[in-house]
Amino acid sequence: MKHTRRCTAMKETTVPQQQQTAVAETRDESRTLTPPVDIFDVEDGLAVIVDMPGVGKDDLDVRVENDVLTLSGKPKSLLSQTPIYTEFQLANFYRQFQLSDRVDQEKIRAEAKNGVLTLHLPKAEKAKPKKIAVQVK
């Protein structure tokens, strides 16, 4: 499902995913893919689900700098042997999002399991709905 509604708390700032059209092009060590992302509006903020197959917790880099959330990961091969012949090459993952002031950047949480990175971006206090007491005079 693509873009069901507009997210005002963050927008993508990443370069488009490179197209792999021939086997020869996939041999480049610096090849980078844009990981697929699902963003959900939850009660207290945003939930961001990022698929990065083959990337373990120690090979993930999640950082916020100058209101930009950067996600990167380097997958590791599951095989320790030297291959005789291969047609598939792992690629690094990289994606960036511009964060608005509606996200409390100090309280962002991240967890990784089985190649899936889950981020929780809580709403900033000023973005949360406030109940206003009505005075009777």
Residue pairs with C-beta under 8 A, 6 or more apart in sequence:
7 39
7 41
7 46
8 100
8 102
9 45
9 46
9 99
9 100
9 102
9 103
9 121
9 123
9 127
10 39
10 46
10 69
10 97
10 98
10 99
10 100
10 103
10 121
11 97
11 98
12 95
12 96
12 97
12 98
13 68
13 96
13 97
13 98
14 34
14 94
14 95
14 96
14 97
15 34
16 34
17 33
17 34
18 31
18 32
18 33
20 26
20 31
23 87
25 31
26 88
26 89
26 91
27 89
30 92
31 89
31 91
31 92
32 91
32 92
32 93
32 94
33 91
33 92
33 93
33 94
34 93
34 94
34 95
35 50
35 51
35 52
35 71
35 73
35 93
35 95
36 50
36 51
37 48
37 49
37 50
37 51
37 95
38 48
38 49
39 46
39 47
39 48
39 49
40 46
40 47
40 48
40 49
42 120
44 122
44 123
44 128
45 103
45 104
45 120
45 121
45 122
45 123
46 103
46 119
46 120
46 121
47 118
47 119
47 120
47 121
48 118
48 119
48 120
48 121
49 116
49 117
49 118
49 119
50 71
50 95
50 116
50 117
50 118
50 119
51 115
51 116
52 60
52 71
52 73
52 75
52 93
52 112
52 115
52 116
52 117
53 75
53 115
54 75
54 76
54 77
54 78
54 90
54 115
55 73
55 74
55 75
55 76
55 93
55 112
55 115
55 117
56 76
56 112
57 112
59 73
59 74
59 75
59 76
60 71
60 72
60 73
60 110
60 112
60 117
61 70
61 71
61 72
61 73
62 69
62 70
62 71
62 110
62 117
62 119
63 69
63 70
64 70
64 99
64 105
64 108
67 98
67 99
67 100
67 105
68 96
68 97
68 98
68 99
69 96
69 97
69 98
69 99
69 108
69 119
69 121
70 94
70 95
70 96
71 93
71 94
71 95
71 96
71 97
71 117
71 119
72 92
72 93
72 94
72 95
73 92
73 93
73 117
74 92
74 93
75 90
75 91
75 92
75 93
76 90
77 90
99 105
99 121
101 124
101 126
101 127
102 123
102 124
102 126
102 127
103 121
103 122
103 123
103 124
103 127
104 121
104 122
104 123
104 124
104 125
107 122
108 119
108 120
108 121
108 122
109 119
109 120
110 117
110 118
110 119
110 120
111 117
111 118
112 118
